[in-house]
Structures are given as structure tokens and as C-alpha cells.
Amino acid sequence: MIHNQIWISLSRYQTARSKHRIVDRGIEFDQVDRERGWDDQIVFNGLLHAGPVEFLYYWFHRALHHHFLYSRYHSHHHASIVTEPITSVIHPFGEHIVYFTLFAIPMLSTVYMGNGSALVFVLYIVYIDFMNNMGHCNFELVPKWMFQVFPPLKYLMYTPSFHSLHHTQFRTNYSLFMPFYDYIYSTMDKASDELYENSLKGTEETPDLVHLTHMTNLQSAYHLRVGFASIASKPSDNSEWYMWTLWPLAWLSMVVAWIYGSSAFVVERIKLKKMKMQTWVVPRYNFQYGLAWDRESINDLIEKAILDADVRGVKVLSLGLLNQAKQLNGNGELFRQKYPKLGVRIVDGSGLAIGVVLKSIPSDAKQVFLHTGTCKIARAVAMALCGKGIQVIMNRKKEYDMLKSQMPENRASYLKCSSNDITKIWLVERIDDKEQRMAPKGTVFVPISQFPLKKVRKDCTYLSTPAMKIPDTMQNIHSCENWLPRRVMSAWHIAGILHVLEGWSEHECGDHMMDSEKAWSAAIRHGFIPLTKA
């Protein structure tokens, strides 16, 4: 209707002033009277939908809830108690055929009556898609003033909360988009109005934990929970073949995030028993963290997130990926010193990460090769291994001297600098292809950083980045954490959870680390499970 009116107005404006008119003749009143019914096709379409389509759908839907049809067909749709927009089109093939037939009634009828219009068909399909998606979106967005201005609207348009009750109660609110048949046949759920009011009002939720992460490569935006559901449900290194077609959109989203991304945004809400947690994303990518001139703005974003969490009463904020980089903010120490009275605890998760790395090393190991010794996790792992009497070999003299100077004498004797001694257990932070090929056949690569290694060798074993399987009691997990498998969480993320569950009151940032054995024992006690080899 709006589209038609725009064309009418434009045509009258142009034929009144333009020299490009085609037929230079006037229009009389009889033509205006004759054509005043140009919107009849839309009205007719609406009546056909409100009448036959809604009526037939209502009774077909009720029939689907009979145990015979429900168990064989409709239960597939109702398996989703918590709905998402995509739930609206998840039906067995037989149901799709019936729905297609029902929705074809208005369109075919207008064609038969000679009032068919491609625009009306498009608008009707858009209407169906919009209402379907809205009804299953699982958040209330229909403003109350619409029903106050036009009270009969409550019989002509459902709300997300109205249809949500159908998915939770099963035997009420059967209508397609117009609830008046539920009113007529007394199948409207009595809690519909109350749920609508409560959902619209909402309740502000304060999480106990915030895990602050960021996007990695350009395509990682699609891998966020708020991105493509099917992609986010798989590890990010399992890239789909069609992803390359989205590169232009990926570049555009990166530019928009860089220019307009002024604060972290929430992408995930998780529950573990009574504990509530959220994942916030800093709108920056890996490569931006390597730009020296952009570090200040990134730190500003992290600082803003920390202060926001503090104001909200969040207990712990864990720094994920490069948000805790030493060259960026000293593993979070910058913020602890700048705000000594912070209520929220800043956690970099190094204690548990060290524990996971140590438990990944075979118990009968006598030697390990430490590829780097600069980060605090590498130093702590080397210190712990030397304390167990395991020889730690390094081939970089400068890093060896630095690490040895920080060790007690009784442990330093197990630290060795050599380019000739070869061992099959390599502790690696970053390593290039050439260095990987220097490893002997059968080498086990153990990552000590948050980022996975590129798998160059087929004759070697690559362990996962420090991570653990999560307990079955953790809810609302339906996306993978970056490259990790399903229901696996990074040690840095888990460390924040343990801080809340154990009630630890100290910060874990800068040079301070939780005792790795203490963190590991707490993780096992709370149901986190060690990973097998990747």
C-alpha cells in the first residue's frame, strides 16, 4: 500500500511539472472513482488470511497436538522449548506442505479474482516471515502503547510471549498470528497477559562473572553466538566452503566495528547451577592488537568494560585471548594499579592454564623442550617441571639466562641450554613451520598459549590449547569457544568461574598467579574434566 502510494504521488508530481510525460491528456473524476479501489487486492488478501488461513491453521494446529499426530510429526517442532527465530521453520516435510497450501490461498484467490499483484505476494510473504520470526524470537518487543491506541489489535496480532506459552504449555495459544480464534474457542492461556507484562517490564540481570574476549580473524564475527548459529556451533577452524563468499561482508563488519565499536557487547549468557555468567566481546580483531598505535584505544575499551562490570556488581572479570597481553596491559596489571579500589576481581587465568599444561605432560617424562620462556606461563611451567626433577631444555641463550636467574639454585640445575639434545615433548607458545619440521618424528606439541598451533606435521601429535570439558550442569551452551570442540572451555575462562565458585578474593593479574595445583583441584572438584589428546 505504501509502495503504491509513493508511485501515485511521484507520478502526479512529475506529470504536473515534467516535460517527460508520455500521454499528454488530462485525468477526470470518473477515472479517480474507478481506480479508488486499487487497494482492494490488499484488503482482500488480508480478509482471506484472517478468515480461511487463520481458521484452517487453528484447527489443523489443534489436530497436530493430538497424540497420534503429535508423536509422529509436530513433536519435532516442539522439541525446542526455548525458541529461536529459526525454530519457526523447523517442521517435518508433511507439515510444510500443509502450511504452503494454506498460505497459497490468499495469493491464488487474488489471481483467480483478477486482482493479483507481485507486490502483494511479496508483502504477504514478508508478513508471514516477519510474524513467524517475531513469534519465536524469545524476547518481548511489541510495545504496550500499540494495544492502548488500538485495543482490538490484541485479537489481530500475537506477541512473542503469547506464542512462547504455546511452546511451554503445549495445549494453549494455537493461533497462527491472530489470536482471536483462541479467544473464540477458549484456548487462550490465562497467563498470556501477565507474561506479556512481565516480559515487557523485564528484570535486570547481574552476572557473577564476565569473560571478556574479542574477535580473532575476519570471519570470526560469523562464529560468535550472535552470528550464524550453524557456524557458531562448530569449532572455528572447521571453516565451511561457502565462507569465502562472505569476505566482502566480513571486511565491512570489521571496518564498522573499528569505527563505531565504542564498547564491548554481550554475546552469551551461561548458567552453572545458581551462578550466572556472560561473555562480552571487545569489537576488535587479532591484527589490531598488534598495532602499536591502536593499543591505547583497545585498553580504553577493556577499561570501560571493567568499570562497567564493577558498577553492575560483577564479582569477577576474566581476560580472554589478547585482552591480557603483557605488551598491552601487563596481563591486566595496568587496570589493577589504576583502580586499586576495584570491587570486581581481574583474572587472567594463568594459574589454571599452568595446571592444565602440567597435567598434559606424560607422568613418565624425563625431559621436555621449552620453545620459549618469555611469558609468565612458560616461566611457571619450567619452574614447576624443574621442581619435579624433569629436565627442561632450551635453545635460546638469552631466554635461558633470564629464566635461570629467576630460579632457585636447586631447580636451576635441571634447566639446560642446548641445541643438540632432542626430546619428543615440546612446550610451545608460537612456532613457525620451519621450526616444527626440526622436531623428531612422534613429537608431542603442547601449546602454552591461548592460540592453537598450525598443524604442519602428520607424524606428530598436537594437543589442544589449555582447556577442559565443562560439567553437564552448565546450561545454555550452544556455540563453540573459538577453535575448541563442543562443550569445551578454555582454562582462562574456567579460571574466572572458579574464582566465583571458590570465593577467591584476590586479583590474578600481572605477575601474581594462583597456585596451579589449587586451581586444578578446584576445577576437578566442580566437575570440569581434562581433555584427551587433540
Helices and strands as residue ranges (DSSP letters): H 2-17, H 29-35, H 40-48, I 49-53, H 54-64, H 67-69, I 70-74, H 75-78, G 85-89, H 93-112, H 118-135, H 144-149, H 153-156, H 160-169, H 180-184, H 192-201, E 209-214, H 220-223, H 229-232, G 241-246, H 247-260, E 265-272, E 275-282, H 286-289, G 292-294, H 295-312, E 316-319, G 321-324, H 326-329, H 333-338, E 345-347, H 350-360, E 367-370, H 376-387, E 391-394, H 397-405, H 409-412, E 415-417, E 425-428, H 433-437, E 444-447, E 461-462, E 467-469, E 474-475, E 488-490, H 491-502, H 516-525, E 529-530
